[in-house]
Every structure is written in structure tokens, then in C-alpha cells.
Amino acid sequence: MVYDRQGVFVRQIGSPGNGPGEMTNPLAMAVLGDGRITVCAAYNGGMYIYEPDGTWDGLSAEFTNNPPMQMEGADSNAYVALKLDVLPDNSGGINVNVRIGRYEEGIEPTVVYMENSFPFDPQNLTQLLRASYFGYAFSASRDGRVAVAQRSSDSYQVDICSADGTELLILHGQPVQAAKSETEIADEKAFVEGLLQSMGASGVVISYTPDPYRDQVSGVGFDGQGRIWVQRGTTEVPTFDVWSPDGNLLFTADVPSAGAGGMAWDVEFGDDFLCAFSMDPVAFQQIYVIPMVR
């Protein structure tokens, strides 16, 4: 569904089904720098491309297993995404390979910004998730820059690089350790385990143990001025450190009206606004559009 800034419905892109341009359980999407929309429709064959007016443009890449996830639109025809592969090693074991890379119109990344490998342990779901899908916050700008932060309860670091992978700067913030409440831990455990069960996860023991402390960084993004917004994971209301393009901390902004419910927000960054929705199922259908501080 496409809406304008005032929340007025504009158009629908795609529809349920298995025909041309139709989708079954799409997994992720991103708006590319050239204005087109790409959708991860793995159950329909791969990455769908739609023109801004909603016209289906076909497949840009074929994926049926382990497609790129957590997609972020970049410059031109590119998006940045996390991809997980489970591969045999030379000793007869299995390794998990995690990459955050730049994808254009193919199945392999043209640039890899982060890569990590570790042994697969089907008894340790927590390690698998914390080192892959729940392990990183990342974003891309319309000029091709990429920000990557490892989610950690004791480290605040954001790596900024150019589209070709050249390191530009590293942002270091002051860590402030914050313990999760018993309710937070119980809710997180129930949410993750329920999500995996609903997705039909197999081959692993579904038992997740949350970190008892909150992540220092829970999100990153770029605005229209090239500033870097870093969402702190340690505060109860949505709080952002705003850094200049050359790495100077400019100010800290928060959204006190969100209350403690803002801790569950997933935030996307536009040129001059934030777009947020809650991962809490109770508030999942609500989308918040918030003007940025200039």
C-alpha cells in the first residue's frame, strides 16, 4: 500500500497470488534510489521490481532459498541487505556465513560491507539469531553511503563506508548500560519463539534467551542533509544521536510522546521525517510519521 505524507491512500502495488506481479508472503521490500520498488518475493521466484506507478517490471534476481533480508534502498538501482547462508565446512561440520552487502540486479552482492562466519549449532538458537538476523543495524543513503552497527549491550560503534566499501569514518558513542526488566525479557522471548514457530522453523531447537541488557544501538539511518541518525536502544522513549556527515555529534533528539511503547519501534529515515511502526503486535498496524529536527 502506498500513502502520501498526510496518510492518504495513493495506490496498491501488487496483489496476493502466483501470477505475474502477484506475491505470496513477501518477506521484505525497499525503495531504490531510482524510485522503483523491489520486493523480496522468494515464494514467487525472487526479487520483484515495480515502477513508481505500480507497474510490475519482472524479476531482477532469482532467489528461492535464503534470499537477502532486511533490505534498505541505496543509490541508483541498488539495495543493501543481510544474507545468511548455511554451508558445509572441510571437517564435515556446518558453518553459518552472514554478509551485509550491496545488491544491484543479480544474486551475488557487488560489494560486501560486513562478513562473519561461525559454526552452526542447532541447539543454540540464541547464538544463531544474535549473530545474524538480530545481530546488526544498518542503512544506506541516496548517495550510496552505508552505516553498519553491531547490536551489542556494551559497545556503541557505527561504521560508515562509501558505496564501494571504502571506510569513511567510525562513530563512537558513550555506552550506557541499561538492564531489561523481567517483563521485557519474557516478552522478547515469547515474541521471538512465537515468530519462529509461525514461520515453520525446522532443524533447530526453538529456545531463545534474550540478553539481559538492552542494545546500545538499535537503529541507524541517513536524512536528506546527509546526517546520520543513531537510535539508542537503552532508553525507554525513542532517542536519537544525530551526527554530521564528517562524524561530529550535533545533538540528541527524542520522541517523549511515544512513551515506553517506543522501545518496540522499528524506524525508517526519510529526507526530513521519521517513519516508525511498532514490533509489538498490539500496535503493529499503526504507522507514525514524525518531522525531523532541522
Number of C-alpha atoms within 10 A of each C-alpha: 10 14 11 9 11 7 11 9 11 11 12 11 17 17 13 11 12 12 10 14 21 16 21 14 12 17 16 18 20 21 21 22 18 15 16 20 24 27 21 28 25 22 16 22 16 22 27 26 25 20 14 15 14 17 14 19 15 14 22 16 18 18 19 13 11 11 21 27 17 19 26 24 27 26 20 15 17 25 28 31 24 24 21 19 14 15 13 12 11 7 6 7 11 15 17 19 18 20 20 25 24 26 22 20 15 13 15 14 20 16 16 18 24 16 13 12 16 14 16 19 17 14 13 15 18 20 18 20 13 18 19 21 15 14 17 20 21 24 26 28 27 19 14 21 21 30 25 22 25 24 24 20 20 16 18 21 20 23 18 26 19 17 23 14 18 12 14 14 15 16 18 13 16 10 17 17 16 17 15 16 12 10 9 16 18 13 13 18 17 14 16 18 17 13 12 13 12 9 9 8 12 10 8 13 13 17 14 19 17 16 16 14 18 24 26 27 27 28 26 26 25 26 19 13 11 17 20 29 22 27 24 26 25 22 19 16 20 25 20 22 18 23 19 14 15 14 16 12 17 12 11 15 15 15 12 12 10 14 11 13 15 22 21 21 23 17 21 18 23 17 15 14 17 16 16 18 18 19 16 17 9 8 13 12 10 9 15 14 17 15 11 13 11 5
